[in-house]
Amino acid sequence: MINTMKTKLFLALVIARLTAPAADFVAHEWGTFTSVQGADGVQLEWNPFITADLPKFVYDRTRPNSAVPPFVFETKSSLVSLQRMETPVIYFYADKPTTVDVNVQFPNGIVTEWYPQRVVMTNGLRSPLRWDKVAIIPPGDAPHPAPLPNDKSKSHYYAARETDAAMLGVSLNDGKTEHEKFLFYRGIGSFQAPLRVTMDPNEASIHLHNTGEDELKHFFVLRVKGDRAGLARVNRLEPDKRESVNLIEPRQPLSEIRMDLARQMRAALESEGLYPREANAMVETWRDSWFDEQGVRVLYILPGAWTDRILPLLLKPRPKEIVRVMVGRAEVITPTTEWELMKQIVRHSQADPAAVVDFQNLGIGRFADAIVRRMLGRAPSPDFNRAAWGLLETGLRPASAQSELAAK
């Protein structure tokens, strides 16, 4: 019944998009969906504990009418999900002032952050994300809007502005207008990614399985260890097909791999329809996370049909062109990583002061939560539970918060 309703919703939105007359503007969107998978291919529920570096002016699910602080430390019980929908942004291009209504559906997820302010809904967190009467202001069009918000932080959010997209204006109920170069949102989802990744016991190769209905393309298999990395490529994978990939030993300098991967990613994004400056903005937004974080991951481009089913988008009037390019990220937890984390948890339970530093040096970061939940699912133990969450809460807490705690 639920799948039937989802299909009807998707078809209704597609029909509305195709039958409505096209207006003289263009809409482009990019974003990332991140899943965490064990070496057996099981997709894991997780909570990164720390929300990434958003500016203070971005709205938050718990603060729908005020700014969110630049760093939020979530409790281990909140916002657990299979998918993190990270930083979708929608750009608009027009030669003359245009107004558009934007409606984003996320039937199997929750939108957790957004900017500019959306239309406030009354039926809960799973409401559609709406921006009504968004003003598209072409470059050079008068009057020039006020300066864009900037909290002077080093947030990666600002990299998304480095495009030729039009300025946008969203009017608020108090008569004020918020301006931005894009519509921003992100959230969490309770659905499976269309890519299943398994790993050999010797951790020398991985196996990619396309479990979805559409072709997946542009695979980048990255292995990072310290300041070294290895990179492998797969061009495409048809539905229900599998392909094995040898994991390249991390022997090349990470700096060299990073430059090469950034170039290849930009080319792949452009081939799917993004403008060059949009592709570059996406790479710059995610460079540290995609390329520098320790471990094994697979980056790939999700098909547009998948995006339209998972995240239906309705624009009124319909643009003459719409491009949606989402990158899938499968973070693969290796058996070695699980074992190393378990050792640090045991040491932390024994009050070994070096356990926190050694845990941080593993470079697991925000994915440690998924591993702990996996361990507790296999052998639940109150003592292990306390030690594990205690290690994560101490080891992942921002340095500033640790300093404040030590001063109390």
Long-range contacts (C-beta under 8 A, 24 or more apart in sequence): 6-107, 6-108, 6-309, 9-105, 9-107, 9-312, 10-308, 10-309, 10-312, 13-105, 13-308, 13-312, 13-313, 13-314, 14-308, 16-314, 16-318, 17-314, 17-315, 17-318, 17-322, 18-318, 20-316, 20-317, 20-318, 21-317, 21-318, 22-317, 22-318, 22-319, 22-320, 23-98, 23-100, 23-317, 23-318, 23-319, 23-320, 24-94, 24-95, 24-96, 24-98, 24-320, 25-92, 25-93, 25-94, 25-98, 25-100, 25-136, 25-319, 25-320, 26-92, 26-93, 26-94, 26-319, 26-320, 26-321, 26-322, 27-90, 27-91, 27-92, 27-93, 27-100, 27-315, 27-319, 27-321, 27-322, 27-323, 28-90, 28-91, 28-93, 28-165, 28-273, 28-274, 28-275, 28-278, 28-322, 28-323, 28-324, 28-325, 29-88, 29-89, 29-90, 29-91, 29-313, 29-322, 29-323, 29-324, 29-325, 30-88, 30-89, 30-269, 30-274, 30-278, 30-282, 30-324, 30-325, 30-326, 30-327, 31-85, 31-86, 31-87, 31-88, 31-89, 31-186, 31-326, 31-327, 32-84, 32-85, 32-86, 32-87, 32-286, 32-326, 32-327, 32-328, 32-329, 33-83, 33-84, 33-85, 33-86, 33-189, 33-193, 33-302, 33-310, 33-326, 33-327, 33-328, 33-329, 34-83, 34-84, 34-86, 34-328, 34-329, 34-331, 35-82, 35-83, 35-84, 35-192, 35-193, 35-328, 35-329, 35-330, 35-331, 36-330, 36-331, 36-333, 36-367, 36-370, 37-196, 37-197, 37-330, 37-331, 37-332, 37-333, 38-332, 38-333, 38-374, 39-198, 39-199, 39-201, 39-203, 39-332, 39-333, 39-334, 39-335, 40-198, 41-196, 41-197, 41-198, 41-209, 42-374, 43-82, 43-192, 43-193, 43-196, 44-82, 44-333, 44-370, 44-373, 44-374, 45-80, 45-81, 45-82, 45-370, 45-373, 46-80, 46-81, 46-82, 46-367, 46-369, 46-370, 46-373, 47-74, 47-76, 47-78, 47-79, 47-80, 47-81, 47-369, 48-74, 48-84, 48-366, 48-367, 48-369, 49-73, 49-74, 49-76, 49-366, 49-368, 49-369, 49-392, 49-393, 49-396, 50-74, 50-366, 50-396, 50-398, 51-113, 52-86, 52-156, 52-289, 53-153, 53-154, 53-155, 53-156, 53-157, 54-113, 54-155, 54-157, 55-149, 55-150, 55-151, 55-153, 55-155, 55-157, 55-158, 56-151, 56-153, 57-115, 57-149, 57-151, 58-113, 58-114, 58-115, 58-157, 58-184, 59-113, 59-114, 59-115, 59-117, 59-118, 60-112, 60-113, 61-110, 61-111, 61-112, 61-113, 61-125, 64-120, 65-117, 65-120, 68-113, 70-151, 70-153, 70-155, 71-398, 71-400, 71-401, 73-397, 73-398, 73-401, 76-369, 76-389, 76-392, 76-393, 79-112, 79-188, 80-373, 81-109, 81-188, 81-189, 81-190, 82-189, 82-190, 82-191, 82-192, 82-193, 83-109, 83-188, 83-189, 83-190, 83-191, 83-193, 84-186, 84-188, 84-189, 85-109, 85-186, 85-187, 85-188, 85-189, 85-311, 86-186, 87-157, 87-160, 87-184, 87-186, 87-285, 87-286, 88-184, 88-185, 88-186, 88-311, 88-326, 89-160, 89-182, 89-183, 89-184, 90-182, 90-183, 90-313, 91-163, 91-165, 91-166, 91-181, 91-182, 91-278, 92-134, 92-136, 92-165, 92-166, 92-168, 92-319, 93-136, 93-164, 93-165, 93-166, 94-136, 94-138, 94-166, 95-138, 96-138, 96-141, 97-135, 97-136, 97-137, 97-138, 97-141, 98-135, 98-136, 99-133, 99-134, 99-135, 99-136, 100-133, 100-134, 100-136, 100-315, 100-316, 100-317, 100-319, 101-130, 101-131, 101-132, 101-133, 101-134, 101-315, 101-316, 102-129, 102-130, 102-131, 102-132, 102-134, 102-183, 102-313, 102-314, 102-315, 103-128, 103-129, 103-130, 103-313, 103-314, 103-315, 103-316, 104-128, 104-129, 104-130, 104-185, 104-311, 104-312, 104-313, 105-129, 105-311, 105-312, 105-313, 105-314, 106-187, 106-189, 106-310, 106-311, 107-312, 108-189, 108-190, 108-191, 108-310, 109-187, 109-188, 109-189, 109-190, 109-191, 109-310, 110-187, 110-188, 110-189, 111-185, 111-186, 111-187, 112-186, 112-187, 112-188, 113-184, 113-185, 113-186, 113-187, 114-183, 114-184, 114-185, 114-186, 115-178, 115-180, 115-183, 115-184, 115-185, 116-168, 116-170, 116-178, 116-179, 116-180, 116-183, 117-170, 117-172, 117-178, 118-185, 129-185, 131-170, 131-183, 133-170, 133-171, 134-168, 134-169, 134-170, 134-183, 135-168, 135-169, 135-170, 135-171, 135-177, 136-166, 136-167, 136-168, 137-166, 137-167, 137-168, 137-169, 138-166, 139-164, 139-166, 139-167, 145-169, 145-177, 145-179, 146-177, 146-179, 148-179, 148-180, 148-181, 149-178, 149-179, 149-180, 156-284, 156-285, 156-286, 156-288, 157-184, 157-285, 159-281, 159-284, 159-285, 160-184, 160-281, 160-282, 160-285, 161-281, 162-277, 162-280, 162-281, 162-284, 163-275, 163-277, 163-278, 163-281, 164-275, 164-277, 165-278, 189-310, 191-310, 193-328, 193-330, 194-302, 194-306, 194-328, 195-237, 195-298, 195-300, 195-328, 195-330, 197-298, 197-330, 197-332, 199-296, 199-332, 199-334, 199-335, 201-335, 203-247, 203-334, 203-335, 203-336, 204-246, 204-247, 205-244, 205-245, 205-246, 205-247, 206-244, 206-245, 206-247, 206-296, 206-298, 206-332, 207-242, 207-243, 207-244, 207-245, 208-234, 208-237, 208-242, 208-243, 208-244, 208-245, 208-298, 209-240, 209-241, 209-242, 210-237, 210-238, 210-239, 210-240, 210-241, 210-242, 211-240, 212-239, 212-303, 212-306, 213-239, 213-305, 213-306, 214-239, 214-303, 214-305, 214-306, 215-239, 215-303, 216-300, 216-301, 216-302, 216-303, 216-328, 217-268, 217-272, 217-300, 217-301, 217-303, 218-268, 218-271, 218-272, 218-300, 218-301, 219-245, 219-298, 219-299, 219-300, 220-261, 220-264, 220-265, 220-298, 220-299, 220-300, 221-245, 221-247, 221-248, 221-296, 221-297, 221-298, 222-257, 222-261, 222-290, 222-291, 222-296, 222-297, 222-298, 222-299, 223-247, 223-248, 223-249, 223-250, 223-295, 223-296, 224-250, 224-254, 224-291, 224-292, 224-293, 224-294, 224-295, 224-296, 225-250, 225-294, 226-250, 226-254, 226-294, 227-253, 227-254, 227-255, 228-252, 228-253, 228-254, 229-253, 229-254, 229-257, 229-258, 229-291, 230-257, 231-257, 231-260, 231-261, 233-264, 247-296, 254-291, 254-292, 257-291, 258-287, 258-291, 258-292, 261-290, 261-291, 262-287, 262-291, 265-290, 265-299, 268-301, 269-301, 269-325, 269-327, 272-301, 272-323, 272-325, 273-323, 273-325, 274-323, 274-325, 282-325, 282-327, 286-327, 290-329, 293-363, 293-365, 294-362, 294-363, 294-364, 294-365, 295-331, 295-332, 295-333, 295-334, 295-337, 295-363, 295-364, 295-367, 296-331, 296-332, 296-334, 297-329, 297-330, 297-331, 297-332, 298-328, 298-329, 298-330, 298-332, 299-327, 299-328, 299-329, 300-327, 300-328, 300-330, 301-325, 301-326, 301-327, 301-328, 302-326, 302-327, 302-328, 331-367, 331-370, 333-367, 333-370, 333-371, 333-374, 337-362, 337-364, 337-371, 338-371, 338-374, 338-375, 341-368, 341-371, 341-372, 341-375, 342-375, 344-391, 345-372, 345-384, 345-387, 345-388, 345-391, 346-387, 348-387, 348-390, 348-391, 348-394, 349-383, 349-384, 349-386, 349-387, 355-391, 356-391, 356-394, 356-395, 359-391, 359-395, 360-395, 365-396, 366-396, 368-392, 368-395, 368-396
